[in-house]
Amino acid sequence: MSGLCGYIGIGPHEDSLQQMLARFDGAPGAALSGGAGALGIAAGAGSAQLHEEDGVLIGIWGRPTLRGRAAGVAATFLRIWRDCGPQACVQLGGAFALCILDSRSGEALLAVDRAGIHCLCYQRSGPGLLFASSADALLAHPMGSKALDPQSLYHYLHFHIVPAPRTIYLQQQRLRPGEFLHLRAGKATRGSYWQLRFDESDAQPYEQLRSRFLSLLGDSVRSTLDSYRLGAFLSGGTDSSTLAGFLGQASCAPARTYSIGFDAPGYDETKYARLAARHFGTSHHEMYVTADHVAAAVPQLAQAFDQPFGNASALPAYYCARMAREDGVTRLLGGDGGDELFGGNERYAQQAVFGRYEVLPSALRQLAIEPILFGLVAKQEQALFRKARSYVRQALTSMPGRLDTYNLLQHYGPQQVLEPDFLAQIDTGEPGNLLERLYWRSNGASQINRMQALDLQLTLADNDLRKVGSACELAGVEVAYPFLCDALIDFSASLAPHYKLRGTQLRPFFKRALRSRLPKAILQKKKHGFGLPFGHWLQHHAGLRELAGDSLQSLKRRGIVQAQFIDVLFERYLPEHASYHGTMVWVLMMLEQWHQVRGR
């Protein structure tokens, strides 16, 4: 595990920095200290820069570039910061987390990259500041807050993650992508040095866009080569298949690719991965994950995440990365970001369908359709009427609230799931408020661009990147995301909305641009990825059912989830629809496992 940590203005705490660094096990550490400030980085070769100049300390974790250069970034950036302040971060590119500490003045700067590939958590302590790229490392400091935040626990049950700026701990917060924290004269100011800005003018010819896109993607893949033994995740989808092809081309050798399969109906996608592997001539490797693998890895996964994390696809990602590591790979390429940048998520098309109702004449909606569906035929239960009423109800819910229509916690009802004393501490409207803030923060005029901006902050930075990054850390392999280079993010923002979604056709530009490179079957397949058949296995695997059952029985004593709901979940809901309700079993199981591996 790699990362950055430190403090300023807290007062000397003997060995406290080393205690924080010790949480990044398995990576060599280095540290600087001066006055009331100290910082350290534990990372592999080439991923840590420490520099001291005139009593000012700077540390950068990651592989950033500055004005196109990757060497000597820390020293050069420190001089720019002295002139420009926090907005100097605009000149940094790539994946990074950084800190600057000036113990003489008590000034500090924290910042993370534009995509949020790297994390930084922080905690104010009087006039001082604690920080770390992992909440676990921050807790290792004697003054690190260990009390759990009930609202963050509720967010976890709602989103299955804890979205920034919250962490699972009271008093701790986390920077969002493109954000900084500036501490000066005892006052902390949080802000954005960069935000995604959309240009929806549609002024550039397609051929020009295509040429630029392919050039940028090729450059991004080539930038990952270095001295690593590279491989690539290969699910058989458009993003991973594209990277496998570009990797083979860039390295002038067959790309090493890795896929996970499942022996469960409707879950195995290995045929598409094999198709891509044959098409690009990769050196392909597969592993079939079983329920036994799941039962063995659950405690390890819970330990790997510094906060409760409920995305079950972290487990196949871990086994895929472990397979690559055993094959000698030291860095994997992940296709994360392609869906969010180029319009690949199924919900983009789904919400476009609901949007069509909004453009109907109001008289037709309010004087004809709605009175008929909810008046004349309100009690008619034929499938056609049920679907029509469901469609109109959802269409009448404005964005982004419509995205929560199928939320699992809301489906059950928080009052039916949570203990009354716990629920009394919660603002149940805050998840919706968070979606509103992120959705309307964008300058995009089109729905697809606003959804894209929301997903880059929430779905990608708080979910997918944390999932893949932590799974790879656990397996002992680095990960890089070629789609998330700054140039491709900016390129995506310059694409007209119809290039990302045309009617209900997903990612039309991306697929057209790669039509001559990807097999037709892959371009036409529906998105799947490494989804885990957990609910299916719960019904048939005694060991996995015992692990989940014991975890949820233990969770009953924590005063969060009602014991009655847990019993009903197992006895009634799971037999009704194992895959749907199995998601909540996984979310609750991982919450309890997270508590247990930390001795709570």
C-alpha positions as CSV (number, residue, x, y, z in Angstrom):
1,M,0.0,0.0,0.0
2,S,1.3,3.4,-1.0
3,G,0.5,6.9,0.2
4,L,1.4,10.3,1.7
5,C,0.9,11.6,5.3
6,G,1.9,14.3,7.7
7,Y,0.9,17.1,10.0
8,I,1.6,20.8,10.7
9,G,1.0,23.0,13.8
10,I,0.0,20.0,16.0
11,G,3.1,20.0,18.2
12,P,5.8,17.4,18.3
13,H,4.6,13.8,18.7
14,E,7.5,11.4,18.9
15,D,7.3,8.7,16.3
16,S,3.8,9.8,15.2
17,L,4.9,10.2,11.6
18,Q,6.5,6.8,11.5
19,Q,3.3,5.3,13.0
20,M,1.3,6.9,10.2
21,L,3.8,5.7,7.5
22,A,3.6,2.2,9.0
23,R,0.0,2.0,7.8
24,F,1.3,2.0,4.2
25,D,2.8,-1.5,4.6
26,G,4.8,-3.0,1.8
27,A,6.2,0.2,0.4
28,P,9.5,2.0,1.2
29,G,9.0,5.2,3.2
30,A,10.9,8.5,3.3
31,A,10.2,11.5,5.5
32,L,11.0,15.2,6.0
33,S,10.4,17.3,9.1
34,G,11.0,20.8,10.2
35,G,9.6,22.7,13.2
36,A,6.0,21.8,13.9
37,G,5.6,20.1,10.5
38,A,6.4,16.7,9.1
39,L,5.5,14.7,6.0
40,G,6.3,11.3,4.6
41,I,5.6,9.2,1.6
42,A,5.6,5.4,1.2
43,A,5.7,4.4,-2.5
44,G,7.6,2.5,-5.1
45,A,10.4,3.9,-7.1
46,G,9.4,6.9,-9.2
47,S,6.2,7.6,-7.3
48,A,7.5,9.8,-4.5
49,Q,9.1,13.2,-4.5
50,L,10.3,15.0,-1.4
51,H,12.0,18.3,-1.3
52,E,13.0,20.9,1.2
53,E,13.9,24.5,0.5
54,D,14.4,27.4,2.9
55,G,12.5,25.5,5.6
56,V,9.5,24.7,3.4
57,L,8.7,21.0,2.8
58,I,7.0,19.6,-0.3
59,G,5.9,16.0,-0.9
60,I,4.2,14.6,-4.1
61,W,2.9,11.1,-4.3
62,G,2.2,9.8,-7.8
63,R,3.6,10.6,-11.2
64,P,2.7,14.1,-12.1
65,T,4.0,16.2,-14.9
66,L,4.7,19.9,-14.9
67,R,5.0,21.8,-18.2
68,G,5.4,18.4,-19.9
69,R,8.3,17.3,-17.6
70,A,8.1,14.5,-15.1
71,A,11.5,15.1,-13.5
72,G,12.2,17.6,-10.7
73,V,8.5,18.4,-10.3
74,A,8.6,19.1,-6.6
75,A,11.3,21.7,-6.6
76,T,9.9,23.5,-9.6
77,F,6.4,23.5,-8.3
78,L,7.4,24.9,-5.0
79,R,8.8,28.0,-6.7
80,I,5.6,28.4,-8.8
81,W,3.5,28.0,-5.7
82,R,5.3,30.9,-4.0
83,D,4.3,33.2,-6.8
84,C,0.8,31.8,-7.6
85,G,-0.6,30.2,-4.4
86,P,-3.1,27.3,-4.7
87,Q,-3.9,28.0,-8.4
88,A,-0.4,26.8,-9.2
89,C,-1.9,23.4,-9.1
90,V,-3.4,24.1,-12.5
91,Q,0.0,23.6,-14.0
92,L,0.3,20.0,-12.6
93,G,-0.9,17.1,-14.8
94,G,-1.3,13.4,-14.2
95,A,-2.1,11.5,-11.0
96,F,-0.9,13.0,-7.8
97,A,-1.5,14.0,-4.2
98,L,0.7,16.8,-2.8
99,C,1.4,18.7,0.3
100,I,3.4,21.8,1.1
101,L,4.3,22.7,4.7
102,D,5.8,25.9,5.9
103,S,6.3,25.5,9.6
104,R,7.6,29.0,10.1
105,S,4.4,30.6,9.0
106,G,2.1,27.7,9.7
107,E,1.0,27.7,6.0
108,A,0.1,24.5,4.2
109,L,-1.4,23.3,0.9
110,L,-3.0,20.0,0.1
111,A,-4.2,19.0,-3.4
112,V,-5.2,16.0,-5.5
113,D,-5.3,15.4,-9.3
114,R,-8.2,16.3,-11.6
115,A,-9.6,12.8,-11.9
116,G,-9.3,12.0,-8.2
117,I,-7.0,9.0,-8.8
118,H,-5.2,9.8,-5.6
119,C,-6.9,10.6,-2.3
120,L,-6.2,13.0,0.6
121,C,-8.0,13.0,3.9
122,Y,-7.5,15.7,6.4
123,Q,-8.5,16.8,9.9
124,R,-8.3,20.1,11.6
125,S,-6.9,20.1,15.1
126,G,-6.9,23.6,16.6
127,P,-4.7,25.8,14.4
128,G,-3.0,22.8,12.9
129,L,-3.7,20.1,10.3
130,L,-3.4,16.3,10.0
131,F,-3.5,14.7,6.6
132,A,-3.0,11.4,4.9
133,S,-4.0,9.7,1.6
134,S,-5.7,6.9,3.7
135,A,-8.0,7.4,6.6
136,D,-6.3,4.5,8.4
137,A,-2.9,6.3,8.2
138,L,-4.5,9.5,9.6
139,L,-5.9,7.5,12.5
140,A,-2.4,6.3,13.4
141,H,-1.6,9.8,14.6
142,P,-2.4,10.2,18.4
143,M,-4.8,13.0,17.6
144,G,-6.6,11.3,14.7
145,S,-10.4,11.2,15.2
146,K,-11.7,7.6,15.6
147,A,-15.3,8.3,16.2
148,L,-17.6,7.2,13.4
149,D,-19.9,9.6,11.6
150,P,-23.6,8.4,11.7
151,Q,-24.4,10.4,8.6
152,S,-21.5,8.8,6.7
153,L,-22.8,5.4,7.7
154,Y,-26.1,6.3,6.3
155,H,-24.5,7.5,3.1
156,Y,-22.7,4.1,2.8
157,L,-26.0,2.3,3.1
158,H,-27.5,4.6,0.5
159,F,-24.7,4.8,-2.0
160,H,-22.7,1.7,-1.0
161,I,-19.7,4.0,-0.7
162,V,-18.9,7.1,1.5
163,P,-18.8,10.0,-1.0
164,A,-16.4,12.9,-0.6
165,P,-16.1,15.3,1.1
166,R,-17.2,13.0,4.0
167,T,-15.2,10.1,5.4
168,I,-16.5,7.5,7.7
169,Y,-15.0,9.4,10.6
170,L,-16.2,12.5,12.4
171,Q,-13.9,15.5,11.9
172,Q,-12.2,13.9,8.9
173,Q,-12.9,15.1,5.3
174,R,-11.6,14.2,1.9
175,L,-10.7,16.3,-1.1
176,R,-12.7,15.9,-4.3
177,P,-11.0,15.7,-7.7
178,G,-9.3,18.9,-8.7
179,E,-9.6,20.4,-5.1
180,F,-7.1,22.0,-2.7
181,L,-7.1,22.9,0.9
182,H,-5.1,26.0,1.8
183,L,-4.2,26.6,5.5
184,R,-3.0,30.1,6.3
185,A,-3.0,32.2,9.5
186,G,-5.0,29.4,11.2
187,K,-7.8,29.5,8.6
188,A,-8.4,26.6,6.2
189,T,-9.9,27.5,2.7
190,R,-11.1,24.7,0.5
191,G,-11.6,25.3,-3.2
192,S,-11.2,24.0,-6.8
193,Y,-8.2,24.8,-8.8
194,W,-9.8,23.0,-11.8
195,Q,-13.3,22.1,-12.9
196,L,-14.6,20.4,-16.0
197,R,-15.8,23.0,-18.5
198,F,-18.0,21.8,-21.4
199,D,-18.0,23.3,-24.9
200,E,-21.3,22.2,-26.5
201,S,-20.9,24.2,-29.7
202,D,-20.2,21.3,-32.1
203,A,-17.8,23.3,-34.1
204,Q,-15.2,20.7,-35.0
205,P,-15.5,18.2,-38.0
206,Y,-15.7,14.5,-37.1
207,E,-12.6,13.5,-38.9
208,Q,-10.5,16.1,-37.1
209,L,-12.0,14.9,-33.8
210,R,-11.3,11.3,-34.6
211,S,-7.7,11.9,-35.5
212,R,-7.1,13.9,-32.4
213,F,-8.8,11.3,-30.1
214,L,-6.8,8.4,-31.5
215,S,-3.6,10.4,-31.2
216,L,-4.3,11.4,-27.6
217,L,-5.3,7.8,-26.5
218,G,-2.2,6.4,-28.2
219,D,0.0,9.0,-26.4
220,S,-1.7,8.2,-23.0
221,V,-1.1,4.5,-23.4
222,R,2.6,5.0,-24.4
223,S,3.1,7.2,-21.3
224,T,2.4,4.2,-19.1
225,L,5.2,2.0,-20.5
226,D,8.2,3.2,-18.5
227,S,10.2,0.2,-17.2
228,Y,7.1,-1.7,-16.0
229,R,6.0,-5.2,-17.0
230,L,2.6,-4.1,-18.2
231,G,-0.7,-5.9,-18.5
232,A,-4.3,-4.9,-19.0
233,F,-7.6,-5.8,-17.5
234,L,-9.8,-7.3,-20.3
235,S,-13.5,-7.7,-19.6
236,G,-14.3,-7.8,-23.3
237,G,-16.0,-4.4,-23.3
238,T,-15.2,-1.6,-25.6
239,D,-12.9,0.3,-23.1
240,S,-10.7,-2.7,-22.0
241,S,-10.6,-4.1,-25.5
242,T,-9.5,-0.7,-26.9
243,L,-6.6,-0.5,-24.4
244,A,-5.5,-4.0,-25.1
245,G,-5.2,-3.1,-28.8
246,F,-3.4,0.2,-28.1
247,L,-1.0,-1.5,-25.6
248,G,0.1,-4.1,-28.1
249,Q,0.6,-1.5,-30.7
250,A,2.6,0.8,-28.3
251,S,4.8,-2.0,-26.9
252,C,5.4,-3.7,-30.3
253,A,4.7,-7.0,-28.6
254,P,1.6,-9.0,-27.7
255,A,-0.2,-7.3,-24.8
256,R,-0.6,-9.4,-21.6
257,T,-4.4,-9.4,-20.8
258,Y,-6.3,-10.8,-17.8
259,S,-10.0,-11.7,-17.4
260,I,-12.3,-13.1,-14.8
261,G,-15.1,-15.6,-15.5
262,F,-18.0,-17.0,-13.4
263,D,-19.6,-20.3,-13.6
264,A,-23.1,-18.8,-13.2
265,P,-25.8,-18.2,-15.7
266,G,-25.8,-14.7,-17.2
267,Y,-22.6,-13.5,-15.5
268,D,-19.8,-15.0,-17.6
269,E,-18.4,-12.6,-20.2
270,T,-15.2,-14.5,-21.0
271,K,-16.2,-15.2,-24.6
272,Y,-16.0,-11.5,-25.4
273,A,-12.6,-11.2,-23.7
274,R,-11.4,-14.2,-25.7
275,L,-12.7,-12.5,-28.9
276,A,-10.8,-9.4,-28.1
277,A,-7.7,-11.4,-27.2
278,R,-7.7,-13.2,-30.5
279,H,-8.4,-10.1,-32.5
280,F,-5.4,-8.2,-31.0
281,G,-3.2,-11.3,-30.6
282,T,-2.7,-10.8,-26.8
283,S,-1.1,-13.2,-24.4
284,H,-4.4,-13.9,-22.6
285,H,-5.0,-15.3,-19.1
286,E,-8.2,-16.3,-17.4
287,M,-9.4,-17.2,-14.0
288,Y,-12.8,-18.4,-12.9
289,V,-13.8,-17.0,-9.5
290,T,-15.9,-19.3,-7.4
291,A,-17.9,-18.9,-4.2
292,D,-14.9,-20.4,-2.3
293,H,-12.8,-17.5,-3.6
294,V,-15.3,-15.0,-2.3
295,A,-15.5,-16.5,1.1
296,A,-11.7,-16.5,1.4
297,A,-11.1,-12.9,0.2
298,V,-13.9,-11.0,2.0
299,P,-11.9,-10.2,5.2
300,Q,-8.9,-9.2,3.0
301,L,-11.1,-6.8,1.0
302,A,-12.5,-5.3,4.2
303,Q,-9.0,-4.7,5.4
304,A,-7.9,-3.1,2.1
305,F,-10.4,-0.3,2.1
306,D,-10.0,2.5,4.6
307,Q,-13.8,3.0,4.7
308,P,-16.7,0.6,4.3
309,F,-17.0,-0.2,0.6
310,G,-19.9,-2.1,-0.8
311,N,-19.2,-2.6,-4.5
312,A,-18.9,-6.4,-4.9
313,S,-17.0,-6.2,-8.2
314,A,-13.9,-5.2,-6.1
315,L,-13.5,-8.9,-5.5
316,P,-13.1,-10.1,-9.1
317,A,-10.9,-7.0,-9.7
318,Y,-8.7,-8.2,-6.9
319,Y,-8.4,-11.8,-8.2
320,C,-7.7,-10.5,-11.7
321,A,-4.9,-8.2,-10.4
322,R,-3.5,-11.1,-8.3
323,M,-3.4,-13.3,-11.4
324,A,-1.5,-10.6,-13.2
325,R,0.9,-10.2,-10.4
326,E,1.6,-13.9,-10.2
327,D,2.4,-13.7,-13.9
328,G,5.1,-11.0,-13.2
329,V,3.0,-7.9,-14.2
330,T,3.8,-4.9,-12.1
331,R,1.4,-2.4,-13.6
332,L,-2.1,-3.0,-15.0
333,L,-4.1,-0.7,-17.4
334,G,-7.7,-0.2,-16.4
335,G,-10.4,1.1,-18.7
336,D,-12.1,3.1,-16.0
337,G,-13.3,6.6,-17.1
338,G,-14.3,5.6,-20.7
339,D,-18.0,5.3,-19.9
340,E,-18.1,8.6,-18.0
341,L,-16.2,10.5,-20.6
342,F,-17.8,9.2,-23.7
343,G,-21.3,8.3,-22.8
344,G,-21.2,4.5,-22.0
345,N,-23.4,4.1,-18.9
346,E,-26.8,2.5,-19.6
347,R,-28.5,5.1,-17.3
348,Y,-27.7,7.8,-19.8
349,A,-30.0,6.2,-22.4
350,Q,-32.6,5.4,-19.8
351,Q,-32.8,9.0,-18.5
352,A,-33.0,10.2,-22.1
353,V,-36.1,8.1,-22.5
354,F,-37.7,9.7,-19.5
355,G,-36.7,13.1,-20.8
356,R,-38.9,12.6,-23.8
357,Y,-42.0,12.9,-21.6
358,E,-40.9,16.4,-20.5
359,V,-41.0,17.8,-24.0
360,L,-44.6,16.7,-24.7
361,P,-47.1,19.6,-24.6
362,S,-48.1,20.3,-21.0
363,A,-51.8,20.2,-22.0
364,L,-51.4,16.7,-23.4
365,R,-49.6,15.5,-20.2
366,Q,-51.8,17.3,-17.6
367,L,-55.2,17.1,-19.3
368,A,-55.0,13.7,-21.0
369,I,-52.2,11.2,-20.2
370,E,-52.0,11.7,-16.4
371,P,-55.8,11.9,-15.7
372,I,-56.2,8.7,-17.7
373,L,-53.4,6.7,-16.1
374,F,-53.9,7.9,-12.5
375,G,-57.7,8.4,-12.7
376,L,-59.7,6.4,-15.2
377,V,-57.4,3.3,-15.3
378,A,-55.7,3.8,-11.9
379,K,-56.9,0.4,-10.7
380,Q,-56.2,-1.5,-13.8
381,E,-53.3,-3.9,-13.2
382,Q,-52.6,-5.0,-16.7
383,A,-48.8,-4.9,-17.5
384,L,-49.3,-2.1,-20.1
385,F,-50.9,0.2,-17.6
386,R,-48.5,-0.6,-14.8
387,K,-45.5,0.1,-17.0
388,A,-47.1,3.3,-18.3
389,R,-47.8,4.6,-14.7
390,S,-44.3,3.7,-13.6
391,Y,-42.8,5.5,-16.6
392,V,-44.8,8.7,-16.0
393,R,-44.1,8.7,-12.3
394,Q,-40.4,8.5,-13.0
395,A,-40.6,11.1,-15.8
396,L,-42.3,13.5,-13.4
397,T,-39.4,13.2,-11.0
398,S,-36.9,15.9,-11.9
399,M,-33.2,15.1,-12.4
400,P,-31.1,14.2,-10.6
401,G,-33.6,12.8,-8.1
402,R,-34.7,10.3,-10.8
403,L,-31.4,8.6,-10.5
404,D,-32.4,7.4,-7.1
405,T,-35.7,5.8,-8.3
406,Y,-34.3,2.3,-7.8
407,N,-32.2,3.0,-4.7
408,L,-32.1,-0.2,-2.6
409,L,-32.3,1.5,0.8
410,Q,-35.2,3.7,-0.4
411,H,-36.9,0.6,-1.8
412,Y,-37.0,-1.0,1.6
413,G,-37.6,2.3,3.4
414,P,-35.0,3.6,5.9
415,Q,-37.6,3.3,8.7
416,Q,-37.9,-0.4,8.0
417,V,-34.1,-1.0,7.8
418,L,-32.5,1.2,10.5
419,E,-32.8,1.4,14.2
420,P,-34.9,4.4,15.4
421,D,-32.1,5.8,17.6
422,F,-29.7,5.7,14.8
423,L,-32.1,7.1,12.3
424,A,-32.8,10.0,14.7
425,Q,-29.2,11.2,14.1
426,I,-29.6,11.2,10.3
427,D,-30.6,13.8,7.7
428,T,-32.2,11.3,5.2
429,G,-32.5,14.1,2.6
430,E,-28.7,14.6,2.5
431,P,-27.9,12.0,-0.2
432,G,-30.4,13.7,-2.5
433,N,-28.9,17.1,-1.7
434,L,-25.5,15.8,-2.5
435,L,-26.7,14.6,-5.9
436,E,-28.3,18.0,-6.5
437,R,-25.1,19.9,-5.7
438,L,-22.9,17.7,-7.9
439,Y,-25.4,17.7,-10.8
440,W,-26.0,21.4,-11.0
441,R,-22.3,22.3,-10.3
442,S,-21.5,21.7,-14.0
443,N,-21.7,24.3,-16.7
444,G,-23.2,21.7,-19.0
445,A,-26.5,22.7,-20.6
446,S,-27.3,19.2,-21.8
447,Q,-28.5,16.4,-19.5
448,I,-25.8,14.0,-20.8
449,N,-23.0,16.4,-19.8
450,R,-24.5,17.1,-16.4
451,M,-24.8,13.4,-15.8
452,Q,-21.2,13.0,-17.0
453,A,-20.0,15.6,-14.5
454,L,-21.9,14.0,-11.7
455,D,-20.5,10.5,-12.5
456,L,-16.9,11.8,-12.7
457,Q,-17.2,13.0,-9.2
458,L,-19.3,10.2,-7.6
459,T,-19.4,7.0,-9.7
460,L,-15.8,7.3,-10.9
461,A,-13.8,9.1,-8.2
462,D,-15.6,7.7,-5.1
463,N,-16.5,4.3,-6.4
464,D,-14.7,2.8,-9.5
465,L,-11.2,4.3,-8.8
466,R,-11.3,3.4,-5.2
467,K,-12.4,-0.2,-6.1
468,V,-9.7,-0.8,-8.7
469,G,-7.0,1.0,-6.9
470,S,-7.5,-0.8,-3.6
471,A,-7.9,-4.1,-5.3
472,C,-4.7,-3.7,-7.1
473,E,-2.9,-2.5,-4.0
474,L,-4.0,-5.6,-2.2
475,A,-2.7,-7.7,-5.1
476,G,0.6,-5.9,-5.1
477,V,0.3,-4.3,-8.6
478,E,0.1,-0.7,-9.7
479,V,-2.7,0.5,-11.9
480,A,-2.9,3.2,-14.5
481,Y,-6.0,4.7,-16.3
482,P,-5.2,5.9,-19.8
483,F,-8.6,7.3,-20.4
484,L,-8.2,9.7,-17.5
485,C,-5.2,11.6,-18.7
486,D,-5.9,15.3,-18.6
487,A,-5.8,15.7,-22.4
488,L,-8.6,13.1,-22.9
489,I,-10.7,14.6,-20.1
490,D,-10.5,18.0,-21.8
491,F,-11.1,16.4,-25.2
492,S,-14.3,14.8,-23.9
493,A,-15.5,18.1,-22.6
494,S,-15.1,19.5,-26.1
495,L,-17.3,16.9,-27.7
496,A,-20.9,18.0,-28.6
497,P,-23.5,16.1,-26.6
498,H,-24.8,14.1,-29.6
499,Y,-21.4,12.5,-29.9
500,K,-21.9,11.0,-26.4
501,L,-25.6,10.1,-26.7
502,R,-27.7,10.1,-29.9
503,G,-31.3,9.3,-29.0
504,T,-30.7,6.2,-26.9
505,Q,-27.5,5.2,-28.7
506,L,-24.6,5.2,-26.3
507,R,-21.1,6.6,-27.1
508,P,-21.7,7.0,-30.8
509,F,-18.4,9.0,-31.4
510,F,-16.3,6.5,-29.5
511,K,-17.7,3.5,-31.3
512,R,-17.5,5.1,-34.7
513,A,-13.9,6.3,-34.2
514,L,-12.9,2.7,-33.2
515,R,-15.1,0.9,-35.7
516,S,-12.1,-0.2,-37.8
517,R,-10.2,-1.4,-34.7
518,L,-12.7,-3.4,-32.6
519,P,-14.6,-6.5,-33.5
520,K,-18.2,-5.8,-34.4
521,A,-19.6,-8.1,-31.6
522,I,-17.7,-6.1,-29.0
523,L,-19.0,-2.8,-30.3
524,Q,-22.6,-4.1,-30.2
525,K,-22.5,-5.9,-26.8
526,K,-24.2,-4.5,-23.7
527,K,-22.0,-3.3,-20.9
528,H,-21.4,-5.9,-18.2
529,G,-17.9,-5.8,-16.6
530,F,-16.8,-8.0,-13.7
531,G,-20.2,-8.2,-11.9
532,L,-20.3,-10.8,-9.1
533,P,-23.0,-13.4,-8.9
534,F,-23.1,-13.1,-5.1
535,G,-26.9,-13.5,-4.7
536,H,-26.9,-16.6,-6.8
537,W,-24.1,-18.2,-4.8
538,L,-25.7,-17.3,-1.5
539,Q,-28.5,-19.7,-2.4
540,H,-26.2,-22.6,-3.2
541,H,-23.0,-22.3,-1.2
542,A,-23.2,-23.2,2.5
543,G,-19.8,-21.6,3.4
544,L,-20.7,-18.2,1.8
545,R,-24.1,-18.2,3.3
546,E,-22.6,-18.9,6.7
547,L,-20.1,-16.1,6.4
548,A,-22.9,-13.7,5.4
549,G,-25.2,-14.9,8.0
550,D,-22.7,-14.7,10.8
551,S,-21.7,-11.2,9.7
552,L,-25.2,-9.9,9.7
553,Q,-26.0,-11.5,13.0
554,S,-23.0,-9.7,14.5
555,L,-24.1,-6.4,12.8
556,K,-27.4,-6.6,14.8
557,R,-25.5,-5.6,18.0
558,R,-24.2,-2.3,16.6
559,G,-27.5,-0.4,16.8
560,I,-27.5,0.5,13.1
561,V,-29.7,-2.0,11.3
562,Q,-32.9,-3.5,12.8
563,A,-32.5,-7.2,13.7
564,Q,-36.0,-7.8,12.3
565,F,-35.0,-6.4,8.9
566,I,-31.9,-8.7,8.8
567,D,-34.1,-11.7,9.5
568,V,-36.6,-10.7,6.8
569,L,-33.8,-10.1,4.3
570,F,-32.6,-13.6,4.6
571,E,-35.9,-15.5,5.1
572,R,-38.2,-13.7,2.7
573,Y,-36.4,-11.3,0.4
574,L,-33.5,-13.5,-0.8
575,P,-35.6,-16.4,-1.9
576,E,-37.8,-13.9,-3.8
577,H,-35.0,-12.4,-5.9
578,A,-31.5,-13.5,-4.9
579,S,-29.5,-11.2,-7.2
580,Y,-31.4,-8.0,-6.3
581,H,-31.6,-8.5,-2.5
582,G,-28.2,-10.2,-2.4
583,T,-26.7,-6.7,-3.0
584,M,-28.0,-5.5,0.4
585,V,-26.6,-8.6,2.0
586,W,-23.2,-7.8,0.5
587,V,-23.4,-4.2,1.6
588,L,-24.3,-5.1,5.2
589,M,-21.7,-8.0,5.3
590,M,-18.9,-5.7,4.2
591,L,-19.9,-3.1,6.7
592,E,-19.7,-5.6,9.5
593,Q,-16.4,-7.1,8.2
594,W,-14.9,-3.6,8.0
595,H,-15.8,-3.2,11.7
596,Q,-14.4,-6.6,12.6
597,V,-11.0,-6.3,10.9
598,R,-10.4,-3.0,12.7
599,G,-11.3,-4.5,16.1
600,R,-14.4,-2.4,16.5
